[in-house]
Amino acid sequence: MFIKEAVRKLIYHERRSSKSYIQHLRDKGASIGNGCEIFNPETVTIDGTRPWLITIGNNVQITRGVTILTHGYDWYVLKGVYGEVLGSGGG
């Protein structure tokens, strides 16, 4: 069993388990409640560019293939129309 866990850690890093991925997100500044579970964390994408904008409540279950973003496509559209656009979700 130790070898399997070591290989998962080498391949998936912080996404090797639900517990390690949640702790990684918390360490970066995300607010994640108790009793949360991320099923198949290697297939889940949670945007870590602005982790202070992530709030997940208690007892939330996130399943395979989910993507959570802390930004939208709107800034890209505005930049295309008006050129440089200033502003972002600061932290």
C-alpha positions in Angstrom: 0.0 0.0 0.0 2.9 2.4 0.7 4.2 2.0 -2.9 0.7 2.9 -4.3 0.5 6.0 -2.2 4.1 7.1 -3.1 3.3 6.7 -6.8 0.0 8.7 -6.5 2.0 11.4 -4.7 4.6 11.5 -7.5 2.0 11.6 -10.3 -0.9 13.7 -8.8 1.0 15.8 -6.1 -1.6 17.7 -4.0 -4.5 16.0 -6.0 -3.5 12.5 -4.7 -6.5 12.5 -2.4 -9.5 14.5 -1.4 -7.9 15.4 2.0 -4.6 16.6 0.4 -6.3 18.7 -2.3 -8.6 20.4 0.2 -5.6 21.1 2.5 -3.7 22.5 -0.4 -6.6 24.8 -1.3 -6.9 26.0 2.3 -3.2 26.6 2.5 -3.5 28.9 -0.6 -6.3 30.9 1.1 -9.6 29.2 0.1 -12.3 28.9 2.7 -13.5 25.3 2.7 -15.9 24.0 5.4 -15.8 20.8 7.4 -16.9 17.4 6.1 -16.1 18.2 2.4 -15.1 15.6 -0.1 -13.7 15.8 -3.6 -14.3 12.6 -5.5 -11.6 11.9 -8.0 -9.6 15.0 -7.3 -7.2 14.3 -10.2 -10.2 15.1 -12.5 -11.5 18.2 -10.6 -10.2 21.7 -11.5 -10.5 24.4 -8.9 -9.0 27.7 -10.0 -6.1 28.6 -7.7 -5.3 32.0 -9.2 -7.5 33.8 -6.7 -8.0 31.3 -3.9 -9.3 34.0 -1.5 -12.4 34.2 -3.7 -13.3 30.5 -3.1 -15.8 29.7 -0.4 -17.2 26.2 -0.1 -19.6 25.4 2.8 -19.8 22.4 5.1 -20.5 18.9 3.9 -20.1 19.7 0.2 -19.4 16.8 -2.2 -17.7 17.7 -5.5 -17.7 15.0 -8.1 -15.6 14.0 -11.1 -15.0 16.5 -13.8 -16.2 19.6 -12.0 -14.5 23.0 -12.7 -14.8 25.9 -10.4 -13.5 29.3 -11.7 -12.6 32.5 -9.8 -12.8 34.5 -13.0 -15.0 34.9 -16.1 -14.6 35.4 -19.8 -16.0 38.9 -19.5 -12.6 40.6 -18.9 -11.3 39.1 -22.1 -14.3 40.4 -24.1 -13.9 43.9 -22.6 -10.2 43.9 -23.3 -10.9 43.0 -26.9 -13.4 45.9 -27.3 -11.7 48.6 -25.3 -8.0 47.5 -25.2 -6.4 47.4 -21.8 -8.9 46.9 -19.0 -7.7 47.6 -15.4 -9.1 45.8 -12.4 -9.4 42.3 -11.1 -10.4 40.4 -8.0 -7.7 41.8 -5.7 -6.5 40.2 -2.6 
